[in-house]
């Protein structure tokens, strides 16, 4: 009888041990530590993505593994952008005219629940150089240049501020120009409308920085210099131009380094601050 109870006890111990191993195996198989969860892929929204710097920005961010919301006025004719979207599934093309408030509101509503780490106000126009000289100031051109270069970035920043505030990086960057610097204007004249629009974009950036500081949003103002794009050729400048890949590489580097020290300051493509 003593041997029977001894065997029974031994089998009970074995059964308990097996049960513990099984339960432990289930726990190990189903438990995932929080530190092992990968951070969500960052998102960038780029205006004016169908050509020039906007197209190159889309390409480089997609190659870096970012989700890209690439906007342009007429996606159906944006062949190069559509080809990029076929290559990278992370690119979403959206129709957007930055002068159309209703279109901006509709896009913001569509992406209302999407955190946007970086908003890049890239869309811009130079306007015909011949129509912004002291001898010939075409004010319809002035209205159009201001609508794209000033009202557009302001409206985009206002409409997507919540998206940016909900993200990890919290950055809004606007493309500006040395022609918007009052300190540098004494070198030459002309280009009235473009100069005024970029000076306006700069003050929009400074004011946004003050309004959005408490939400942790950083505002960047970047001067890419004269880039070898259709936009760059519109300026009439015949000197050397930066390759789009180099200019965009410098811009992305600036965005990565953007912090409270260089925010709301016009920064040149070589990384140096520019006079206002």
N, C-alpha and C positions, 0 to 999 in steps of 0.2 A: 504493500500500500504506500509506503514512504517513497519507493522508487516511482510510483505512478504520479504522485503529487510533484515530485522533483522534475519529471519530464514535462508535466503540464505547465509548471512555472517557467521552464526553459523555453517552451514553445510560445508562451505568452510574451516573454521578453523579445523573442525574435519578431513576433507579429507587430509589437509596438515599434520596434526599430524600423521595420519595413514601412510601417505607416508614416513614420517621421520622415523617412527618406523620400517617400512619394510626395508628401505634402511640401517638403522642402524643395523638391524638384519643380513642382508646380509654381511655387513662389518665385524661384529663380527664373523660370521661363517667362513669367508674366510681369515681373516688376522691372520697370525701366527708370533708372535714376534721372532726376531732372537735369543734371549736368550733361547727360548724354544727348539731350534733345537739341538738334541743330537749330541755329538762329535762322529766322525766316529770311529768304532772299530779299535784298533791298530793291526798291522801286524808284525809277527816275521818270519824270514827265518832261518831255522836250517839245517846245514849240518850234515851228518852222523846220520840220525834219525831212523835207523832201529833197533838199539839196544843200550844198555848201557845208558849213560847220554843223548844221543840224543833222544832216545825213551822216557825217563822220562821227558825231557824238552818239548817234543811235548805234552805229557799227561798233564803236569801241566799248560802249557800255554793255551791249549784248555779248560781245566777246569776253567781257569780264564776268559774265554770268548773271547780270542784273536783269530784272524785269523792266522793260522799256515801254512806256506809253508815248508813242511817236505821233505827233499831230502835224497836220498840214491842211491847206485849204482844199485841195482837190486830190484825194487819195487815188482816184481812178486813173489819173495821169502820172502818178508818182512811180514811174517804172523802177527806178533804182531802189526806192524805199520798199516797194512790194517784193523786189528780188531779195532784199535783206530779210524781210519777214518770212520768206519761204526758207531761207537758210537757218534762221533762228526762231524757234517757236515761242521764245520769250518776248517777242516784239508784238505789241498790239497797236495797230494803226487806227487813228481816230481823225475824223474830219473836224477841222477847227479853223475859223478865221478869228484872230485875236482882236479884231475890231468889232466883232459881233457879240454883243453882251448876252443875247439869248443862247447862242451856241456855247459860250463859256459856262453859263448857268446849267445848261443841259448836260454838258460833260461832267461838271462838278457833281451833279445829282447822280449820274451814272456811276461815278467812282466814290460816292459819299462814304462808303465803308472801307476804303482802301488807303492805308497809310502810304504816304509818298515821301521817301527820304530826301530826295532832291528834286526841286522844281527849277528847270532852267528856262528862263525867258530869253530864248535865242532869236525868235522871229523878229525881223527888223528890215527896214528899207532905207536906202540912201536918198532916193528921189533924184530926178534929173538935175545934174549939177548946174546946167545952163539956166535952170528956172529958179535958182536960189542965189543969184548974184544981186548986187545993189542995183544994177541996170535993169534987171528983170526978175522981180519977185512975184512968182505965181502963187497966190494964196490958197488956191485949191490944192496945190502940191503941199503947201504948209500943213493944211488940215489933215491930209492923208498921212504924211510923215509923223505928225504928232499922234494920230490915232493908233498907228502901229507901234511906234517906238516908246511912247509914254503911257497912253491909256491902256494899251495891251498888257504890259508888265504889271501895272497897278491892278487892273481887273483880275488878271490871273492870280496874282498874289493874294488878293482879297478873297477870291472864290475858293482857293485851295489851301488857305491858311490852316484850316482844321485838319486836313489830310497831312500836311507837313508836321503840325504839332503832335499828331498821333504816331509819328514814325520814330525810328531810332536816331537818325542823323539830324533831322530838322534843319534843312538848308534850302534857301531860295537864292538863286544866282541870276543876275541880269547881265547880259552882254552890253558893255558900254564902249566908249571911244575916247581917245585923247583929244578929239575935236570937241568934246564936251567940257574940256577943262578951260576955265576962264583964265588961269595963269598962263596957258600956252597959246591963247588966242592972239597975242601980240605979234606972233611970227608971221601970220598971213591972214587974209580976209576970205570972204566968200563962204559958201556952204552954210548959209544962214539957218535954214530949216533943220538940217541934220545936226548942226552944232546945238541949236536950242533944244532939240528933242533929246539928245544925249545928256545935256546938262539937266534936263527935266527928269530923265531916267535916274540920274545920280541922286537928285534930291528926293525922288520917290523912294529910292533904296535907303537913304539915310532916315527918312521919316518912318518907313516900315520897320527899320531896326529899332527905333524908339518904341513904336507901338507893340511890336511882337517880342520884345526882349523878355518880358515876364513869362512868356510861353516857351522860352528856351529856343526860339527860332533864330538862326544866324542868317544874315543877309550878305551876299557876296556881290561885288561889282568888279567885273573882269574886262580888261582891254586886250583883245587878241592881236592888236596891231593890224597891218594890212595883209589880209590873207588872200591866197591865190584862188578865189572863188568868183562866181558871177557878181556877187555883191561887191567884192574887192575891186573888180574891174569897173563897176559902176562909178567908183569914186573919181576915175580919170587919172589916178596916180600911176605913173609909168616906171617907178623904181622897183626895187626888189620886193617880193611878197613872200610871206611864210606859206609853206605847204600846209594844207588843211590838217593832215595827220599830226604835224608838229604843234600847230596852234591848239588843236583839241587835246592833245596829250598834255600840254601845259595847263589847259583849263581844268582837266580832270585832276591833275596834280594839285592845282589851287583849291579845288573843291574838297579834296581829301584833307588838305591842311587847314581849311577854313576854321577859324576859331574866334573867340572874343577879341583877340589882339588885332587881327586883320579884317574883321567884319566891318561892313559899311564904309570901306575905304577902297578907292579906285586902285586896283592892282594891275600892273602891266604884265604882259605875257612872260617877261623874264623874272617875275616874282617881286619886282620893286614897286613900292607905292608911287602913285602919280600925283602931281600937284593938282589942286582943285581950280 
